[in-house]
Amino acid sequence: MKATWNGVTIAQSDDTVVVEGNHYFPAGSVNPEYLRPSTTHTTCPWKGEASYHTLHVNGQDNPDAAWYYPTPKDAARQIAGRVAFWKGVTISAD
């Protein structure tokens, strides 16, 4: 699977985990040069607290377009160490 935004591949992996329709990519498959820290956090009752990254590609920002669970609850342990995308990021078979 491949995650692209603004004409650039952000992440690519054959090992994604799908939860609630979202592909979670291994953190090591995400190109860190496109990630900027965000102060945004949200809470999911069964996954735990999510943290976010802003995507920065070709001079453009996509705020909070990547998220991950630093310490997911037991029910969501399969997404530990993984990153998902939204806000216009295209997920496709590579």
N, C-alpha and C positions, 0 to 999 in steps of 0.2 A: 504494500500500500504506500501511497505517496500523499503528502500534504503540501499544497502549493498556495502561495498568495503573492499577488503583485508580480507574477511571472517567474517566481523563484521557488525551487523546491526547499521547503523548510525541514521536512523529515521524510525518511523513506525506510521501510522495513517490511520484511515478510512475517514479522512476529508482532502483530497488533492484537490487542484484547478489546472486544466490543462489549460495551456496557451502555445500556439505554440508547443504543443507536450511534454511540460515539466510539471512534477508533482511538484507543490509547496506545501511543507509540512508545517503545523503550526510550528512556531519556538519552541514552547514548546514540540514538538514531536521529536526534534533533540537532540541527546545526546551531550551536550556541551563539554564533555571531549575529543571528537575527533576533535574539531574545533580549529584552530589557526588563529589569525587575519592576514589579507593580506592587503597590500597597494594598490592592484589593484582596479581600478574603470573603468567601461565602461558606455557608454551612449546609450540608446535606444530611438529613437525619440518619441515613444508613451508611454513607461513605465517609463522613467526617468533614473537616474543614479544608476547603480548597484554597490554594494560592494561585496567583496569576502572573503571566508575563505579557508585556506588550510586544508585538512583533514590529521590528524596524527593518524595512526592506526598501532599497533604492530611494532612501530619503523620506519615505512615508511611514507613518505609525498606524498600527491597528491595535488600539488599546484593549488590554485584557483578552486577547484573542487565543491565548494558550493557557491551559490550566492543568493543575496537578494536585495530588493529595500527598503532602509530605509524610503524614502518618495516618493512612486510611484505617478506618475501623475494620475489625475482623471480617465482616461481611464483604468488604471491598478489597481485601488484601491482594487480589489478583492485579490491581492497578497500581500497586506500590512501585515507585521508580518509573512511572510512565506519565506521558504528557498527551493531552487531547486538545483539539482545536475547534473553533467556531468563528462567527463573525466574518463570513466571506471566505474563509480558508477552504479550498477545495480538497476533498479526500477522494482519491481515485486509485484504481488498480494501476500499478506501474508496469 
